[in-house]
Amino acid sequence: VKIVLASQNIHKLKEFSDMARGTSLEFLCPPKNTAFPEETGDSFEANALLKAQFVFSLTGMATLGDDSGLEVDCLEGRPGVHSSRFSCESNDLSNMNKLLKEMKG
């Protein structure tokens, strides 16, 4: 069974493929150069659904949406769904620096 993984993260494709090893599932990348829609959902589930519906509309194939982020207890679950765009610069280093700064108080 072929399933398109609605993610631009090649590492997630490897993770899902590894989990499916020994089964009849085969995870595929979305079409090359796919411009994913902005993640506007207020939950991981909403963003995963948005991506899955978008990729399904392109491929017509079974599609699995995935979204994740970092939820920090001492920050009341933040950055959560906004993890990838937590800082103004929206890159890993600036997101990490902002997170550490906020955790220090």
C-alpha positions as CSV (number, residue, x, y, z in Angstrom):
1,V,0.0,0.0,0.0
2,K,1.5,3.3,-1.1
3,I,0.9,6.3,1.1
4,V,2.2,9.9,0.4
5,L,3.6,11.5,3.5
6,A,2.4,15.1,3.5
7,S,5.7,16.6,4.9
8,Q,8.6,18.5,3.5
9,N,10.9,16.9,6.1
10,I,12.9,14.1,4.6
11,H,13.8,12.8,8.1
12,K,10.1,12.2,8.8
13,L,9.8,10.1,5.7
14,K,12.7,8.0,6.9
15,E,11.1,7.7,10.4
16,F,7.7,6.5,8.9
17,S,9.5,4.2,6.4
18,D,11.5,2.7,9.3
19,M,8.3,2.1,11.4
20,A,6.6,0.5,8.4
21,R,9.5,-1.9,7.7
22,G,8.2,-5.4,7.4
23,T,4.7,-4.3,6.5
24,S,3.0,-3.8,3.2
25,L,3.1,0.0,3.7
26,E,5.4,2.2,1.5
27,F,5.7,5.9,2.3
28,L,6.3,8.2,-0.6
29,C,7.4,11.9,-0.8
30,P,5.0,14.5,-2.1
31,P,5.7,15.8,-5.7
32,K,9.0,17.6,-6.0
33,N,8.9,21.4,-5.5
34,T,5.5,21.2,-3.8
35,A,4.7,24.6,-2.2
36,F,2.9,23.6,0.9
37,P,0.2,26.0,2.3
38,E,0.9,28.0,5.4
39,E,0.3,26.1,8.6
40,T,-2.6,28.1,9.9
41,G,-4.2,25.6,12.3
42,D,-4.4,26.1,16.0
43,S,-3.4,22.5,16.7
44,F,-1.0,19.8,15.4
45,E,-4.0,17.8,14.2
46,A,-5.4,20.8,12.3
47,N,-2.1,21.4,10.5
48,A,-1.6,17.7,9.7
49,L,-5.1,17.6,8.2
50,L,-4.5,20.8,6.2
51,K,-1.3,19.3,4.7
52,A,-2.9,15.9,4.1
53,Q,-5.9,17.4,2.3
54,F,-3.5,19.6,0.2
55,V,-1.2,16.7,-0.9
56,F,-4.2,14.5,-1.6
57,S,-5.7,17.2,-3.9
58,L,-2.4,17.0,-5.8
59,T,-1.9,13.3,-6.0
60,G,-5.2,11.6,-5.5
61,M,-3.3,9.0,-3.5
62,A,-3.8,7.9,0.1
63,T,-2.1,10.6,2.2
64,L,-0.9,10.8,5.8
65,G,-0.5,14.3,7.3
66,D,2.0,14.9,10.1
67,D,2.7,17.9,12.3
68,S,4.7,18.1,15.5
69,G,6.4,20.6,17.7
70,L,7.9,21.2,21.1
71,E,5.6,21.7,24.1
72,V,7.5,22.9,27.2
73,D,5.7,22.5,30.5
74,C,7.3,25.5,32.2
75,L,6.1,27.7,29.3
76,E,2.6,26.3,29.6
77,G,2.9,24.2,26.4
78,R,4.6,26.9,24.3
79,P,5.9,27.0,21.6
80,G,3.6,24.1,20.6
81,V,2.0,24.5,17.2
82,H,4.2,27.6,16.6
83,S,7.5,25.7,17.2
84,S,9.0,26.3,13.7
85,R,8.1,30.0,13.7
86,F,8.6,30.7,17.4
87,S,11.1,33.5,16.8
88,C,10.9,36.3,14.4
89,E,13.6,34.7,12.2
90,S,11.9,31.3,12.2
91,N,15.1,29.2,12.0
92,D,16.4,26.5,14.3
93,L,19.1,28.6,16.0
94,S,16.9,31.7,16.7
95,N,14.0,29.5,17.8
96,M,16.3,27.6,20.2
97,N,17.8,30.9,21.6
98,K,14.4,32.4,22.2
99,L,13.2,29.2,23.9
100,L,16.2,29.1,26.2
101,K,15.8,32.8,27.0
102,E,12.1,32.4,27.9
103,M,12.9,29.3,30.0
104,K,15.5,31.3,32.0
105,G,12.8,33.8,32.7
